[in-house]
Amino acid sequence: MADIHPLKGSCLCQAIKYEVKEIKPHMAHCHCSMCRKFHGAAFSTFGVVEKKNFRWITGTNLLKTYEDANGTKRQFCSECGSSLIFIPSEDTGDTVEFALGTLDTPIQEKPDAHIYCSSKANWYDISDQLPQYKEGREE
């Protein structure tokens, strides 16, 4: 990341705000049915940051967590419903996966893959040249 200043992000109502110092290289469009439902879109796009490079600024008291039967967790704003954080079931606590759409600061980095394409919305056609994985990158 060229910019040394932290990136800023927030939920729709601006009650929850965060900072990110350095996004890790892997950013993916996730097409799994849970992400589609949680974001209300054809896919969600997440960035990954080392936990030491992520900081909540305000509104943590408004964070709510939904835990699915498969052990994954999604954190969102209890006021406006904005999806903010994804926590995998095998989370080590070393990284934070955050919804790129909640960034307020422009970034130069771009997503590099489509994941969980085996469950993508049948009404959406992937038309870019990014790699497509049936499941996660480790397939």
N, CA, C and O atoms as CSV, one atom per row, in Angstrom:
chain,resi,resn,atom,element,x,y,z
A,1,MET,N,N,0.840,-1.173,0.000
A,1,MET,CA,C,0.000,0.000,0.000
A,1,MET,C,C,0.884,1.234,0.000
A,1,MET,O,O,1.755,1.365,0.860
A,2,ALA,N,N,0.684,2.119,-0.924
A,2,ALA,CA,C,1.543,3.280,-1.056
A,2,ALA,C,C,1.260,4.338,0.011
A,2,ALA,O,O,2.185,4.999,0.484
A,3,ASP,N,N,0.018,4.502,0.388
A,3,ASP,CA,C,-0.358,5.527,1.350
A,3,ASP,C,C,-0.001,5.076,2.757
A,3,ASP,O,O,-0.384,3.983,3.173
A,4,ILE,N,N,0.734,5.913,3.499
A,4,ILE,CA,C,1.132,5.534,4.856
A,4,ILE,C,C,0.065,5.868,5.888
A,4,ILE,O,O,0.125,5.396,7.023
A,5,HIS,N,N,-0.913,6.683,5.494
A,5,HIS,CA,C,-1.979,7.030,6.417
A,5,HIS,C,C,-2.990,5.895,6.480
A,5,HIS,O,O,-3.217,5.217,5.478
A,6,PRO,N,N,-3.597,5.679,7.636
A,6,PRO,CA,C,-4.597,4.611,7.698
A,6,PRO,C,C,-5.784,4.884,6.779
A,6,PRO,O,O,-6.196,6.027,6.584
A,7,LEU,N,N,-6.316,3.804,6.224
A,7,LEU,CA,C,-7.551,3.884,5.465
A,7,LEU,C,C,-8.693,3.985,6.463
A,7,LEU,O,O,-8.622,3.402,7.545
A,8,LYS,N,N,-9.725,4.703,6.121
A,8,LYS,CA,C,-10.882,4.866,7.003
A,8,LYS,C,C,-12.066,4.120,6.423
A,8,LYS,O,O,-12.245,4.063,5.206
A,9,GLY,N,N,-12.870,3.551,7.300
A,9,GLY,CA,C,-14.079,2.869,6.889
A,9,GLY,C,C,-15.183,3.102,7.899
A,9,GLY,O,O,-14.927,3.500,9.035
A,10,SER,N,N,-16.431,2.849,7.472
A,10,SER,CA,C,-17.563,3.059,8.367
A,10,SER,C,C,-18.785,2.315,7.850
A,10,SER,O,O,-18.827,1.841,6.715
A,11,CYS,N,N,-19.771,2.233,8.726
A,11,CYS,CA,C,-21.054,1.664,8.333
A,11,CYS,C,C,-21.886,2.757,7.650
A,11,CYS,O,O,-21.459,3.910,7.589
A,12,LEU,N,N,-23.035,2.412,7.154
A,12,LEU,CA,C,-23.894,3.352,6.428
A,12,LEU,C,C,-24.287,4.552,7.290
A,12,LEU,O,O,-24.288,5.680,6.797
A,13,CYS,N,N,-24.615,4.341,8.545
A,13,CYS,CA,C,-25.060,5.448,9.399
A,13,CYS,C,C,-23.900,6.186,10.062
A,13,CYS,O,O,-24.113,7.150,10.797
A,14,GLN,N,N,-22.684,5.739,9.806
A,14,GLN,CA,C,-21.468,6.373,10.329
A,14,GLN,C,C,-21.275,6.208,11.838
A,14,GLN,O,O,-20.375,6.823,12.411
A,15,ALA,N,N,-22.098,5.397,12.484
A,15,ALA,CA,C,-21.964,5.202,13.929
A,15,ALA,C,C,-20.756,4.332,14.268
A,15,ALA,O,O,-20.141,4.501,15.321
A,16,ILE,N,N,-20.418,3.401,13.374
A,16,ILE,CA,C,-19.244,2.541,13.570
A,16,ILE,C,C,-18.183,2.974,12.574
A,16,ILE,O,O,-18.444,3.081,11.375
A,17,LYS,N,N,-16.981,3.223,13.083
A,17,LYS,CA,C,-15.869,3.630,12.218
A,17,LYS,C,C,-14.644,2.808,12.568
A,17,LYS,O,O,-14.468,2.386,13.711
A,18,TYR,N,N,-13.794,2.585,11.567
A,18,TYR,CA,C,-12.573,1.811,11.769
A,18,TYR,C,C,-11.449,2.355,10.907
A,18,TYR,O,O,-11.663,3.158,9.998
A,19,GLU,N,N,-10.236,1.892,11.221
A,19,GLU,CA,C,-9.047,2.218,10.443
A,19,GLU,C,C,-8.330,0.947,10.045
A,19,GLU,O,O,-8.310,-0.029,10.795
A,20,VAL,N,N,-7.739,0.963,8.860
A,20,VAL,CA,C,-6.941,-0.149,8.354
A,20,VAL,C,C,-5.603,0.422,7.912
A,20,VAL,O,O,-5.559,1.401,7.167
A,21,LYS,N,N,-4.509,-0.185,8.369
A,21,LYS,CA,C,-3.188,0.325,7.989
A,21,LYS,C,C,-2.621,-0.333,6.746
A,21,LYS,O,O,-1.940,0.328,5.963
A,22,GLU,N,N,-2.885,-1.628,6.540
A,22,GLU,CA,C,-2.307,-2.308,5.385
A,22,GLU,C,C,-3.143,-3.519,4.998
A,22,GLU,O,O,-3.268,-4.473,5.766
A,23,ILE,N,N,-3.708,-3.470,3.808
A,23,ILE,CA,C,-4.521,-4.582,3.309
A,23,ILE,C,C,-3.593,-5.653,2.751
A,23,ILE,O,O,-2.655,-5.354,2.012
A,24,LYS,N,N,-3.864,-6.899,3.110
A,24,LYS,CA,C,-3.079,-8.012,2.568
A,24,LYS,C,C,-3.424,-8.203,1.081
A,24,LYS,O,O,-4.479,-7.757,0.630
A,25,PRO,N,N,-2.546,-8.858,0.328
A,25,PRO,CA,C,-2.730,-8.966,-1.124
A,25,PRO,C,C,-4.007,-9.670,-1.584
A,25,PRO,O,O,-4.569,-9.277,-2.607
A,26,HIS,N,N,-4.485,-10.685,-0.880
A,26,HIS,CA,C,-5.661,-11.424,-1.354
A,26,HIS,C,C,-6.951,-10.689,-1.021
A,26,HIS,O,O,-7.269,-10.451,0.143
A,27,MET,N,N,-7.684,-10.337,-2.071
A,27,MET,CA,C,-9.024,-9.766,-1.941
A,27,MET,C,C,-9.896,-10.558,-2.890
A,27,MET,O,O,-9.540,-10.735,-4.055
A,28,ALA,N,N,-11.021,-11.034,-2.419
A,28,ALA,CA,C,-11.839,-11.885,-3.278
A,28,ALA,C,C,-13.300,-11.467,-3.265
A,28,ALA,O,O,-13.811,-10.922,-2.287
A,29,HIS,N,N,-13.952,-11.746,-4.390
A,29,HIS,CA,C,-15.398,-11.640,-4.489
A,29,HIS,C,C,-15.936,-13.010,-4.066
A,29,HIS,O,O,-15.654,-14.015,-4.718
A,30,CYS,N,N,-16.700,-13.049,-2.988
A,30,CYS,CA,C,-17.237,-14.324,-2.498
A,30,CYS,C,C,-18.676,-14.487,-2.974
A,30,CYS,O,O,-19.525,-13.629,-2.733
A,31,HIS,N,N,-18.939,-15.610,-3.657
A,31,HIS,CA,C,-20.254,-15.889,-4.238
A,31,HIS,C,C,-21.058,-16.900,-3.423
A,31,HIS,O,O,-22.099,-17.362,-3.891
A,32,CYS,N,N,-20.608,-17.259,-2.216
A,32,CYS,CA,C,-21.348,-18.256,-1.429
A,32,CYS,C,C,-22.737,-17.718,-1.084
A,32,CYS,O,O,-22.946,-16.507,-1.014
A,33,SER,N,N,-23.670,-18.624,-0.872
A,33,SER,CA,C,-25.052,-18.217,-0.633
A,33,SER,C,C,-25.200,-17.393,0.646
A,33,SER,O,O,-26.058,-16.513,0.715
A,34,MET,N,N,-24.380,-17.667,1.654
A,34,MET,CA,C,-24.482,-16.893,2.898
A,34,MET,C,C,-24.049,-15.441,2.683
A,34,MET,O,O,-24.705,-14.520,3.168
A,35,CYS,N,N,-22.942,-15.236,1.955
A,35,CYS,CA,C,-22.499,-13.863,1.675
A,35,CYS,C,C,-23.523,-13.135,0.813
A,35,CYS,O,O,-23.805,-11.957,1.033
A,36,ARG,N,N,-24.083,-13.849,-0.180
A,36,ARG,CA,C,-25.095,-13.215,-1.030
A,36,ARG,C,C,-26.280,-12.752,-0.198
A,36,ARG,O,O,-26.768,-11.635,-0.369
A,37,LYS,N,N,-26.739,-13.606,0.697
A,37,LYS,CA,C,-27.889,-13.237,1.520
A,37,LYS,C,C,-27.545,-12.120,2.501
A,37,LYS,O,O,-28.337,-11.199,2.701
A,38,PHE,N,N,-26.366,-12.201,3.112
A,38,PHE,CA,C,-25.991,-11.202,4.111
A,38,PHE,C,C,-25.792,-9.822,3.492
A,38,PHE,O,O,-26.117,-8.811,4.114
A,39,HIS,N,N,-25.262,-9.772,2.275
A,39,HIS,CA,C,-25.011,-8.496,1.608
A,39,HIS,C,C,-26.160,-8.076,0.690
A,39,HIS,O,O,-26.221,-6.924,0.260
A,40,GLY,N,N,-27.075,-9.012,0.387
A,40,GLY,CA,C,-28.183,-8.683,-0.506
A,40,GLY,C,C,-27.706,-8.359,-1.912
A,40,GLY,O,O,-28.263,-7.490,-2.583
A,41,ALA,N,N,-26.668,-9.066,-2.352
A,41,ALA,CA,C,-26.053,-8.782,-3.650
A,41,ALA,C,C,-25.548,-10.077,-4.272
A,41,ALA,O,O,-25.573,-11.128,-3.633
A,42,ALA,N,N,-25.087,-10.001,-5.522
A,42,ALA,CA,C,-24.594,-11.186,-6.226
A,42,ALA,C,C,-23.368,-11.779,-5.555
A,42,ALA,O,O,-23.130,-12.983,-5.655
A,43,PHE,N,N,-22.591,-10.954,-4.874
A,43,PHE,CA,C,-21.408,-11.415,-4.153
A,43,PHE,C,C,-20.990,-10.364,-3.142
A,43,PHE,O,O,-21.469,-9.231,-3.175
A,44,SER,N,N,-20.107,-10.741,-2.256
A,44,SER,CA,C,-19.502,-9.789,-1.323
A,44,SER,C,C,-18.017,-9.721,-1.645
A,44,SER,O,O,-17.457,-10.660,-2.210
A,45,THR,N,N,-17.388,-8.627,-1.291
A,45,THR,CA,C,-15.961,-8.474,-1.540
A,45,THR,C,C,-15.284,-8.115,-0.231
A,45,THR,O,O,-15.621,-7.122,0.414
A,46,PHE,N,N,-14.321,-8.947,0.148
A,46,PHE,CA,C,-13.635,-8.759,1.414
A,46,PHE,C,C,-12.155,-8.493,1.226
A,46,PHE,O,O,-11.511,-9.041,0.331
A,47,GLY,N,N,-11.637,-7.644,2.087
A,47,GLY,CA,C,-10.204,-7.441,2.210
A,47,GLY,C,C,-9.753,-8.094,3.500
A,47,GLY,O,O,-10.548,-8.293,4.418
A,48,VAL,N,N,-8.478,-8.427,3.567
A,48,VAL,CA,C,-7.918,-9.056,4.767
A,48,VAL,C,C,-6.794,-8.176,5.282
A,48,VAL,O,O,-5.979,-7.669,4.512
A,49,VAL,N,N,-6.764,-8.004,6.576
A,49,VAL,CA,C,-5.737,-7.195,7.224
A,49,VAL,C,C,-5.259,-7.934,8.469
A,49,VAL,O,O,-6.047,-8.599,9.141
A,50,GLU,N,N,-3.974,-7.817,8.775
A,50,GLU,CA,C,-3.480,-8.376,10.026
A,50,GLU,C,C,-4.155,-7.638,11.162
A,50,GLU,O,O,-4.354,-6.425,11.089
A,51,LYS,N,N,-4.512,-8.369,12.221
A,51,LYS,CA,C,-5.250,-7.775,13.339
A,51,LYS,C,C,-4.551,-6.535,13.895
A,51,LYS,O,O,-5.210,-5.574,14.289
A,52,LYS,N,N,-3.222,-6.557,13.926
A,52,LYS,CA,C,-2.473,-5.406,14.450
A,52,LYS,C,C,-2.640,-4.165,13.577
A,52,LYS,O,O,-2.347,-3.056,14.024
A,53,ASN,N,N,-3.106,-4.334,12.343
A,53,ASN,CA,C,-3.298,-3.222,11.412
A,53,ASN,C,C,-4.763,-2.819,11.253
A,53,ASN,O,O,-5.116,-2.099,10.318
A,54,PHE,N,N,-5.612,-3.284,12.165
A,54,PHE,CA,C,-7.038,-2.942,12.144
A,54,PHE,C,C,-7.404,-2.368,13.504
A,54,PHE,O,O,-7.011,-2.898,14.543
A,55,ARG,N,N,-8.172,-1.265,13.482
A,55,ARG,CA,C,-8.571,-0.644,14.753
A,55,ARG,C,C,-9.966,-0.058,14.627
A,55,ARG,O,O,-10.263,0.682,13.689
A,56,TRP,N,N,-10.819,-0.400,15.589
A,56,TRP,CA,C,-12.126,0.239,15.678
A,56,TRP,C,C,-11.917,1.636,16.236
A,56,TRP,O,O,-11.145,1.805,17.180
A,57,ILE,N,N,-12.581,2.641,15.681
A,57,ILE,CA,C,-12.475,4.015,16.168
A,57,ILE,C,C,-13.669,4.350,17.056
A,57,ILE,O,O,-13.503,4.850,18.168
A,58,THR,N,N,-14.875,4.072,16.558
A,58,THR,CA,C,-16.095,4.347,17.332
A,58,THR,C,C,-17.138,3.272,17.048
A,58,THR,O,O,-17.081,2.573,16.037
A,59,GLY,N,N,-18.086,3.162,17.963
A,59,GLY,CA,C,-19.283,2.369,17.730
A,59,GLY,C,C,-19.215,0.892,18.016
A,59,GLY,O,O,-20.133,0.167,17.633
A,60,THR,N,N,-18.181,0.406,18.666
A,60,THR,CA,C,-18.105,-1.045,18.903
A,60,THR,C,C,-19.287,-1.555,19.722
A,60,THR,O,O,-19.645,-2.729,19.630
A,61,ASN,N,N,-19.880,-0.700,20.504
A,61,ASN,CA,C,-21.057,-1.101,21.283
A,61,ASN,C,C,-22.256,-1.394,20.382
A,61,ASN,O,O,-23.214,-2.031,20.818
A,62,LEU,N,N,-22.211,-0.934,19.129
A,62,LEU,CA,C,-23.303,-1.181,18.185
A,62,LEU,C,C,-23.069,-2.412,17.317
A,62,LEU,O,O,-23.948,-2.806,16.550
A,63,LEU,N,N,-21.890,-3.024,17.431
A,63,LEU,CA,C,-21.595,-4.228,16.652
A,63,LEU,C,C,-22.431,-5.395,17.153
A,63,LEU,O,O,-22.498,-5.651,18.355
A,64,LYS,N,N,-23.055,-6.087,16.243
A,64,LYS,CA,C,-23.783,-7.318,16.552
A,64,LYS,C,C,-23.139,-8.436,15.754
A,64,LYS,O,O,-22.578,-8.207,14.683
A,65,THR,N,N,-23.225,-9.649,16.286
A,65,THR,CA,C,-22.620,-10.799,15.632
A,65,THR,C,C,-23.678,-11.849,15.356
A,65,THR,O,O,-24.442,-12.233,16.242
A,66,TYR,N,N,-23.711,-12.309,14.108
A,66,TYR,CA,C,-24.551,-13.433,13.720
A,66,TYR,C,C,-23.634,-14.630,13.541
A,66,TYR,O,O,-22.660,-14.555,12.793
A,67,GLU,N,N,-23.934,-15.742,14.221
A,67,GLU,CA,C,-23.150,-16.967,14.052
A,67,GLU,C,C,-24.003,-18.015,13.368
A,67,GLU,O,O,-25.083,-18.363,13.846
A,68,ASP,N,N,-23.508,-18.518,12.240
A,68,ASP,CA,C,-24.216,-19.542,11.485
A,68,ASP,C,C,-23.930,-20.923,12.089
A,68,ASP,O,O,-22.992,-21.084,12.871
A,69,ALA,N,N,-24.735,-21.902,11.725
A,69,ALA,CA,C,-24.546,-23.274,12.207
A,69,ALA,C,C,-23.179,-23.839,11.827
A,69,ALA,O,O,-22.672,-24.730,12.507
A,70,ASN,N,N,-22.572,-23.329,10.742
A,70,ASN,CA,C,-21.258,-23.835,10.326
A,70,ASN,C,C,-20.102,-23.194,11.095
A,70,ASN,O,O,-18.939,-23.500,10.833
A,71,GLY,N,N,-20.415,-22.307,12.041
A,71,GLY,CA,C,-19.391,-21.700,12.886
A,71,GLY,C,C,-18.845,-20.377,12.373
A,71,GLY,O,O,-18.071,-19.724,13.073
A,72,THR,N,N,-19.226,-19.965,11.168
A,72,THR,CA,C,-18.777,-18.662,10.680
A,72,THR,C,C,-19.575,-17.562,11.380
A,72,THR,O,O,-20.715,-17.769,11.795
A,73,LYS,N,N,-18.957,-16.400,11.500
A,73,LYS,CA,C,-19.618,-15.266,12.144
A,73,LYS,C,C,-19.552,-14.062,11.219
A,73,LYS,O,O,-18.598,-13.882,10.463
A,74,ARG,N,N,-20.576,-13.259,11.300
A,74,ARG,CA,C,-20.633,-12.013,10.549
A,74,ARG,C,C,-21.011,-10.908,11.514
A,74,ARG,O,O,-21.971,-11.027,12.275
A,75,GLN,N,N,-20.238,-9.827,11.471
A,75,GLN,CA,C,-20.524,-8.697,12.348
A,75,GLN,C,C,-21.097,-7.563,11.519
A,75,GLN,O,O,-20.671,-7.315,10.392
A,76,PHE,N,N,-22.075,-6.880,12.102
A,76,PHE,CA,C,-22.798,-5.833,11.402
A,76,PHE,C,C,-23.235,-4.755,12.370
A,76,PHE,O,O,-23.238,-4.962,13.584
A,77,CYS,N,N,-23.606,-3.599,11.829
A,77,CYS,CA,C,-24.092,-2.495,12.651
A,77,CYS,C,C,-25.543,-2.758,13.052
A,77,CYS,O,O,-26.385,-3.038,12.199
A,78,SER,N,N,-25.829,-2.667,14.338
A,78,SER,CA,C,-27.191,-2.909,14.816
A,78,SER,C,C,-28.137,-1.754,14.490
A,78,SER,O,O,-29.353,-1.908,14.604
A,79,GLU,N,N,-27.604,-0.607,14.089
A,79,GLU,CA,C,-28.440,0.537,13.733
A,79,GLU,C,C,-28.853,0.508,12.264
A,79,GLU,O,O,-30.039,0.611,11.953
A,80,CYS,N,N,-27.879,0.369,11.353
A,80,CYS,CA,C,-28.189,0.462,9.917
A,80,CYS,C,C,-28.079,-0.874,9.186
A,80,CYS,O,O,-28.496,-0.974,8.032
A,81,GLY,N,N,-27.531,-1.896,9.828
A,81,GLY,CA,C,-27.439,-3.222,9.230
A,81,GLY,C,C,-26.242,-3.459,8.334
A,81,GLY,O,O,-26.120,-4.535,7.748
A,82,SER,N,N,-25.354,-2.483,8.210
A,82,SER,CA,C,-24.188,-2.639,7.333
A,82,SER,C,C,-23.344,-3.841,7.734
A,82,SER,O,O,-22.998,-4.008,8.904
A,83,SER,N,N,-23.019,-4.670,6.759
A,83,SER,CA,C,-22.118,-5.804,6.949
A,83,SER,C,C,-20.702,-5.265,7.051
A,83,SER,O,O,-20.265,-4.500,6.191
A,84,LEU,N,N,-19.981,-5.657,8.096
A,84,LEU,CA,C,-18.645,-5.115,8.313
A,84,LEU,C,C,-17.544,-6.172,8.334
A,84,LEU,O,O,-16.518,-6.004,7.676
A,85,ILE,N,N,-17.744,-7.249,9.074
A,85,ILE,CA,C,-16.671,-8.214,9.331
A,85,ILE,C,C,-17.155,-9.638,9.085
A,85,ILE,O,O,-18.287,-9.987,9.420
A,86,PHE,N,N,-16.278,-10.459,8.493
A,86,PHE,CA,C,-16.511,-11.895,8.362
A,86,PHE,C,C,-15.464,-12.610,9.208
A,86,PHE,O,O,-14.278,-12.288,9.131
A,87,ILE,N,N,-15.894,-13.575,10.013
A,87,ILE,CA,C,-14.982,-14.359,10.848
A,87,ILE,C,C,-15.164,-15.828,10.482
A,87,ILE,O,O,-16.215,-16.404,10.763
A,88,PRO,N,N,-14.148,-16.449,9.853
A,88,PRO,CA,C,-14.280,-17.859,9.472
A,88,PRO,C,C,-14.355,-18.765,10.710
A,88,PRO,O,O,-13.924,-18.384,11.798
A,89,SER,N,N,-14.902,-19.949,10.527
A,89,SER,CA,C,-15.041,-20.878,11.661
A,89,SER,C,C,-13.697,-21.291,12.227
A,89,SER,O,O,-13.591,-21.580,13.419
A,90,GLU,N,N,-12.662,-21.325,11.388
A,90,GLU,CA,C,-11.329,-21.721,11.848
A,90,GLU,C,C,-10.458,-20.507,12.177
A,90,GLU,O,O,-9.234,-20.575,12.074
A,91,ASP,N,N,-11.085,-19.403,12.570
A,91,ASP,CA,C,-10.379,-18.148,12.828
A,91,ASP,C,C,-9.290,-18.305,13.885
A,91,ASP,O,O,-9.522,-18.864,14.957
A,92,THR,N,N,-8.103,-17.805,13.567
A,92,THR,CA,C,-6.984,-17.833,14.508
A,92,THR,C,C,-6.871,-16.532,15.286
A,92,THR,O,O,-6.138,-16.459,16.272
A,93,GLY,N,N,-7.586,-15.509,14.853
A,93,GLY,CA,C,-7.504,-14.209,15.495
A,93,GLY,C,C,-6.366,-13.352,14.988
A,93,GLY,O,O,-6.166,-12.240,15.477
A,94,ASP,N,N,-5.608,-13.851,14.007
A,94,ASP,CA,C,-4.459,-13.114,13.479
A,94,ASP,C,C,-4.850,-12.078,12.428
A,94,ASP,O,O,-4.137,-11.094,12.228
A,95,THR,N,N,-5.987,-12.299,11.752
A,95,THR,CA,C,-6.403,-11.388,10.682
A,95,THR,C,C,-7.854,-10.971,10.881
A,95,THR,O,O,-8.596,-11.572,11.657
A,96,VAL,N,N,-8.235,-9.920,10.153
A,96,VAL,CA,C,-9.608,-9.430,10.139
A,96,VAL,C,C,-10.036,-9.367,8.676
A,96,VAL,O,O,-9.341,-8.777,7.848
A,97,GLU,N,N,-11.172,-9.971,8.359
A,97,GLU,CA,C,-11.746,-9.876,7.012
A,97,GLU,C,C,-12.864,-8.843,7.076
A,97,GLU,O,O,-13.843,-9.019,7.802
A,98,PHE,N,N,-12.712,-7.764,6.311
A,98,PHE,CA,C,-13.682,-6.679,6.364
A,98,PHE,C,C,-14.277,-6.434,4.980
A,98,PHE,O,O,-13.633,-6.676,3.960
A,99,ALA,N,N,-15.510,-5.954,4.965
A,99,ALA,CA,C,-16.218,-5.680,3.711
A,99,ALA,C,C,-15.608,-4.450,3.054
A,99,ALA,O,O,-15.664,-3.349,3.601
A,100,LEU,N,N,-15.019,-4.650,1.865
A,100,LEU,CA,C,-14.358,-3.541,1.169
A,100,LEU,C,C,-15.313,-2.402,0.838
A,100,LEU,O,O,-14.899,-1.247,0.741
A,101,GLY,N,N,-16.586,-2.727,0.665
A,101,GLY,CA,C,-17.576,-1.698,0.358
A,101,GLY,C,C,-17.785,-0.698,1.472
A,101,GLY,O,O,-18.418,0.335,1.252
A,102,THR,N,N,-17.275,-0.969,2.663
A,102,THR,CA,C,-17.440,-0.038,3.778
A,102,THR,C,C,-16.272,0.939,3.900
A,102,THR,O,O,-16.278,1.804,4.776
A,103,LEU,N,N,-15.268,0.807,3.025
A,103,LEU,CA,C,-14.157,1.763,3.057
A,103,LEU,C,C,-14.627,3.141,2.587
A,103,LEU,O,O,-15.385,3.250,1.623
A,104,ASP,N,N,-14.179,4.172,3.265
A,104,ASP,CA,C,-14.447,5.549,2.862
A,104,ASP,C,C,-13.267,6.127,2.085
A,104,ASP,O,O,-13.428,7.082,1.325
A,105,THR,N,N,-12.097,5.556,2.275
A,105,THR,CA,C,-10.876,5.992,1.605
A,105,THR,C,C,-10.689,5.169,0.334
A,105,THR,O,O,-10.787,3.943,0.387
A,106,PRO,N,N,-10.425,5.798,-0.797
A,106,PRO,CA,C,-10.151,5.043,-2.028
A,106,PRO,C,C,-8.872,4.208,-1.881
A,106,PRO,O,O,-7.947,4.595,-1.167
A,107,ILE,N,N,-8.835,3.080,-2.553
A,107,ILE,CA,C,-7.651,2.223,-2.525
A,107,ILE,C,C,-7.204,1.926,-3.951
A,107,ILE,O,O,-7.983,2.034,-4.899
A,108,GLN,N,N,-5.941,1.551,-4.083
A,108,GLN,CA,C,-5.408,1.167,-5.391
A,108,GLN,C,C,-5.506,-0.340,-5.601
A,108,GLN,O,O,-5.582,-0.804,-6.738
A,109,GLU,N,N,-5.505,-1.096,-4.526
A,109,GLU,CA,C,-5.572,-2.555,-4.614
A,109,GLU,C,C,-6.890,-2.973,-5.244
A,109,GLU,O,O,-7.899,-2.275,-5.142
A,110,LYS,N,N,-6.857,-4.136,-5.904
A,110,LYS,CA,C,-8.052,-4.665,-6.580
A,110,LYS,C,C,-8.256,-6.128,-6.188
A,110,LYS,O,O,-7.286,-6.835,-5.915
A,111,PRO,N,N,-9.505,-6.585,-6.160
A,111,PRO,CA,C,-9.751,-8.006,-5.927
A,111,PRO,C,C,-9.031,-8.846,-6.982
A,111,PRO,O,O,-8.863,-8.418,-8.124
A,112,ASP,N,N,-8.606,-10.057,-6.578
A,112,ASP,CA,C,-7.813,-10.902,-7.476
A,112,ASP,C,C,-8.440,-12.257,-7.754
A,112,ASP,O,O,-7.812,-13.095,-8.402
A,113,ALA,N,N,-9.665,-12.502,-7.281
A,113,ALA,CA,C,-10.278,-13.813,-7.506
A,113,ALA,C,C,-11.773,-13.771,-7.193
A,113,ALA,O,O,-12.276,-12.876,-6.513
A,114,HIS,N,N,-12.450,-14.780,-7.722
A,114,HIS,CA,C,-13.842,-15.079,-7.366
A,114,HIS,C,C,-13.796,-16.409,-6.631
A,114,HIS,O,O,-13.212,-17.372,-7.126
A,115,ILE,N,N,-14.415,-16.470,-5.440
A,115,ILE,CA,C,-14.415,-17.717,-4.669
A,115,ILE,C,C,-15.853,-18.204,-4.449
A,115,ILE,O,O,-16.807,-17.428,-4.525
A,116,TYR,N,N,-15.981,-19.486,-4.178
A,116,TYR,CA,C,-17.265,-20.161,-3.969
A,116,TYR,C,C,-18.204,-19.967,-5.165
A,116,TYR,O,O,-19.404,-19.738,-5.008
A,117,CYS,N,N,-17.627,-20.066,-6.344
A,117,CYS,CA,C,-18.398,-19.891,-7.578
A,117,CYS,C,C,-19.388,-21.030,-7.801
A,117,CYS,O,O,-20.332,-20.877,-8.577
A,118,SER,N,N,-19.192,-22.168,-7.138
A,118,SER,CA,C,-20.123,-23.289,-7.299
A,118,SER,C,C,-21.516,-22.929,-6.783
A,118,SER,O,O,-22.494,-23.583,-7.146
A,119,SER,N,N,-21.618,-21.909,-5.949
A,119,SER,CA,C,-22.933,-21.514,-5.439
A,119,SER,C,C,-23.296,-20.080,-5.833
A,119,SER,O,O,-24.108,-19.440,-5.164
A,120,LYS,N,N,-22.701,-19.578,-6.907
A,120,LYS,CA,C,-22.988,-18.207,-7.333
A,120,LYS,C,C,-24.446,-18.084,-7.791
A,120,LYS,O,O,-25.096,-19.073,-8.131
A,121,ALA,N,N,-24.929,-16.861,-7.789
A,121,ALA,CA,C,-26.295,-16.585,-8.247
A,121,ALA,C,C,-26.417,-16.936,-9.734
A,121,ALA,O,O,-25.582,-16.530,-10.542
A,122,ASN,N,N,-27.455,-17.688,-10.087
A,122,ASN,CA,C,-27.615,-18.103,-11.485
A,122,ASN,C,C,-27.921,-16.930,-12.407
A,122,ASN,O,O,-27.773,-17.054,-13.623
A,123,TRP,N,N,-28.339,-15.811,-11.866
A,123,TRP,CA,C,-28.669,-14.637,-12.665
A,123,TRP,C,C,-27.486,-13.693,-12.871
A,123,TRP,O,O,-27.621,-12.651,-13.513
A,124,TYR,N,N,-26.324,-14.062,-12.321
A,124,TYR,CA,C,-25.136,-13.217,-12.472
A,124,TYR,C,C,-24.069,-13.957,-13.272
A,124,TYR,O,O,-23.720,-15.092,-12.947
A,125,ASP,N,N,-23.556,-13.321,-14.310
A,125,ASP,CA,C,-22.472,-13.894,-15.110
A,125,ASP,C,C,-21.171,-13.177,-14.776
A,125,ASP,O,O,-21.085,-11.953,-14.871
A,126,ILE,N,N,-20.167,-13.943,-14.387
A,126,ILE,CA,C,-18.846,-13.368,-14.126
A,126,ILE,C,C,-18.221,-13.053,-15.476
A,126,ILE,O,O,-18.039,-13.949,-16.301
A,127,SER,N,N,-17.894,-11.794,-15.706
A,127,SER,CA,C,-17.418,-11.397,-17.028
A,127,SER,C,C,-15.988,-10.863,-17.032
A,127,SER,O,O,-15.507,-10.421,-18.076
A,128,ASP,N,N,-15.305,-10.892,-15.904
A,128,ASP,CA,C,-13.913,-10.438,-15.892
A,128,ASP,C,C,-12.979,-11.638,-16.047
A,128,ASP,O,O,-13.434,-12.777,-16.161
A,129,GLN,N,N,-11.706,-11.382,-16.049
A,129,GLN,CA,C,-10.713,-12.437,-16.274
A,129,GLN,C,C,-10.070,-12.945,-14.989
A,129,GLN,O,O,-9.067,-13.656,-15.051
A,130,LEU,N,N,-10.616,-12.602,-13.831
A,130,LEU,CA,C,-10.044,-13.071,-12.567
A,130,LEU,C,C,-10.234,-14.578,-12.430
A,130,LEU,O,O,-11.206,-15.127,-12.949
A,131,PRO,N,N,-9.312,-15.258,-11.735
A,131,PRO,CA,C,-9.480,-16.697,-11.502
A,131,PRO,C,C,-10.783,-16.967,-10.746
A,131,PRO,O,O,-11.207,-16.187,-9.893
A,132,GLN,N,N,-11.401,-18.097,-11.089
A,132,GLN,CA,C,-12.644,-18.514,-10.436
A,132,GLN,C,C,-12.417,-19.842,-9.744
A,132,GLN,O,O,-11.953,-20.803,-10.357
A,133,TYR,N,N,-12.748,-19.892,-8.458
A,133,TYR,CA,C,-12.591,-21.108,-7.667
A,133,TYR,C,C,-13.967,-21.629,-7.284
A,133,TYR,O,O,-14.827,-20.862,-6.852
A,134,LYS,N,N,-14.176,-22.934,-7.443
A,134,LYS,CA,C,-15.463,-23.529,-7.070
A,134,LYS,C,C,-15.750,-23.305,-5.598
A,134,LYS,O,O,-16.881,-22.993,-5.225
A,135,GLU,N,N,-14.739,-23.461,-4.760
A,135,GLU,CA,C,-14.860,-23.234,-3.322
A,135,GLU,C,C,-13.866,-22.115,-2.969
A,135,GLU,O,O,-13.776,-21.116,-3.683
A,136,GLY,N,N,-13.119,-22.288,-1.864
A,136,GLY,CA,C,-12.114,-21.297,-1.505
A,136,GLY,C,C,-10.871,-21.447,-2.362
A,136,GLY,O,O,-10.817,-22.306,-3.241
A,137,ARG,N,N,-9.906,-20.640,-2.117
A,137,ARG,CA,C,-8.656,-20.669,-2.896
A,137,ARG,C,C,-7.891,-21.973,-2.732
A,137,ARG,O,O,-7.074,-22.312,-3.588
A,138,GLU,N,N,-8.134,-22.709,-1.659
A,138,GLU,CA,C,-7.373,-23.927,-1.348
A,138,GLU,C,C,-7.912,-25.164,-2.025
A,138,GLU,O,O,-7.454,-26.262,-1.711
A,139,GLU,N,N,-8.856,-25.049,-2.931
A,139,GLU,CA,C,-9.487,-26.224,-3.554
A,139,GLU,C,C,-8.509,-27.093,-4.316
A,139,GLU,O,O,-8.902,-28.110,-4.888
